[in-house]
Amino acid sequence: MAGVLTHEHAATAAAQDVHHGQVSQKDLIRGLARLRWTLWKRSYRKNIGKLIGTIIGALYGIGAMVALVFIFLGTTLWAGEGTVFPAIIRGLGALTVLLWVLVPLFAFGVDDTLDPRAFALYPRSARNLQPGMAVAAALSLPSLFTLIAILIATGFEALWLVLFGQGIGWVVAAMIALLPANLAGFVLCLLLLRAVFAHSASRSSSRSGRELGGIVAFLGMFVLIYAASLLMQRIPDAVAVVDLSLLSRIVEGLAWTPVGALFSVPMDLAEGRALTAALRALIGTATIVLVWLWWRRSIDASLTSALAGDASSGTTSVSPLVPRFVPSGPFGAVLGKSLRYWRRDTRYLAALGIYPIVVVFLVAMGFVLPESRAMMLGMVIFMLGMSGLSLANEIGFDGPSGWVNITASLPARANLLGRVAAQALLMGPPALLLSTLIPLVFDMPEMIGLFVLGVTGAMIAGWGISMLIATLMPYPASPPGTNPMKDKSASSANAMLAMTVSMLVLLLALAPAIGVGIWGAAVGSTGLTLLAGGLAILAGAIVFVVGLLLAERRLEAQYPDLFQKVRDYAS
């Protein structure tokens, strides 16, 4: 005994038997892989939406594998000479690497399951963590399907070499390089993705930086989708304008870049281009080494930034809650709070950024298809009216903080109108400016009156509907700072039902104005188009007043019950 402690207790207290580095690298790799697998399985608990989405994604993946098999069959066994197959392999290989970097960033958000910052408190360096993180990165459904696709391609490449290879020596050389080159390409896919994620974590240690990155990626996704749609509208018969020689040159150029070099090596050897194969193998190998070192440096930076914390903490100046241009009181307080939300909260910023992109797309469609300009104008009016529906879950967006409004006895009318006024200040002036400019851009100045009145009426109606829906159908929202691309609440059944009801009511309220507007545009009557704009204003005013009165009455009577529905953020 050593005092009141046994020898074992004394040794433990003195850390005599605890040594840093006792865990071997093999055990650490196994532990990180097990951690990734456990977190992935637990993410499906009580998350039926994610499970359904994964099943649907798996079905799409299986369909893609079947399609890939038929593509390769068509260019090998069914192709005669099989001259197109090498170009397809090179092109698909480069496309695979690009998709692994771009798709998760712009479509699904950053996968931070093994965020390097989470390991900052552990006595491990980037050199220790990196091998385990690399193995863990392969434990995902996209990784599995990518590996299956590469193995399918490898099998058909071997078949093509047997059927169409020229020279036994080159065929043997290509066969030897086939599997290592393709697996190296797969490794490059994983490493590029993880390096980008680690770099983003190291550069965005502050919450505002991470939120801004999520918003940019979210809006970038919409820009890419709409740009692709415009391109397809611009090229009605893509097959007729495709220049196969141009595509071949593009594929050959990509093969000299890091994204396409490794997958091109076996085909280069099969074609007898030994020097080209060697250079591209060197490019691919150097890329893997550089990406590995870049990833390690980013992990080190992430570990350091996580311990240092947000450098901007404590530097934010405090400004009055109530804006200077409104009197102090409940309405001014709600207005000021809402304006801050619109400036800082990603849930609001995403909505603020989507509508300009949609409007630009509709205007561009009017130029691509001039005969559809009148319809595009109508869709712009409806979309700007839908901007008011962004407020349809204001009670849910408050979440746990809603108790402050209850305990402070905040008047329901001020609570509702302050939120509407904040959005009106931000979206109203740009909407009215666009209402004047878009008809002029389309060379339809006679439509300015209809457009200005229609947009104003639609937005007012949208605000009235939002106030009522927010008090009738609130649902738990994701917490502030949520990446818009990972917001589970927006895809819930309650959210879809609330948005569907809101859109139907808006469409029903504007139906008379829409009918008269179409009639006036068809006969070219300025009087009828102005009448349609007046009907939109009247409908908007009626919906706004009725919505405000009903929402005020329900909020005054049922606010505690509504708070119980949204007191916890969606998980």
ABEGO torsion letter per residue (X at the ends): XBEABBAAAAAAAAGAABBBGABBAAAAAAAAAAAAAAAAAAAABGBAAAAAAAAAAAAAAAAAAAAAAAAAAAABAAAGAGAAAAAAAAAAAAAAAAAAAAAAAAAAEBBAABBAAAAAABBBBAAAAAAAAAAAAABBAAAAAAAAAAAAAAAAAAAAAAAABBEAAAAAAAAAAAAAAAAAAAAAAAAAAAAAAAAAAAABABAAAAAAAAAAAAAAAAAAAAAAAAAAAABABAAAABBAAAAAAAAAAAAABAAAAAAAAAAAAAAGBAAAAAAAAAAAAAAAAAAAAAAAAAAAAAAAAAAAEBAABGABBBBBABBAABBBEAAAAAAAAAAAAAAABAAAAAAAAAAAAAAAAAAAAAAABAAAAAAAAAAAAAAAAAAAAAAAAAAAAAEAAAAAAAAAGBBAAAAAAAAAAAAAAAAAAAAAAAAAAAAAAAGBAAAAAAAAAAAAAAAAAAAAAAAAAAAABBBBBBBBGBBAAABAAAABAAAAAAAAAAAAAAAAAAAAAAAAAAAAAAAGBAAAAAAAAAAAAAAAAAAAAAAAAAAAAAAAAAAAAAAAAAABBBX
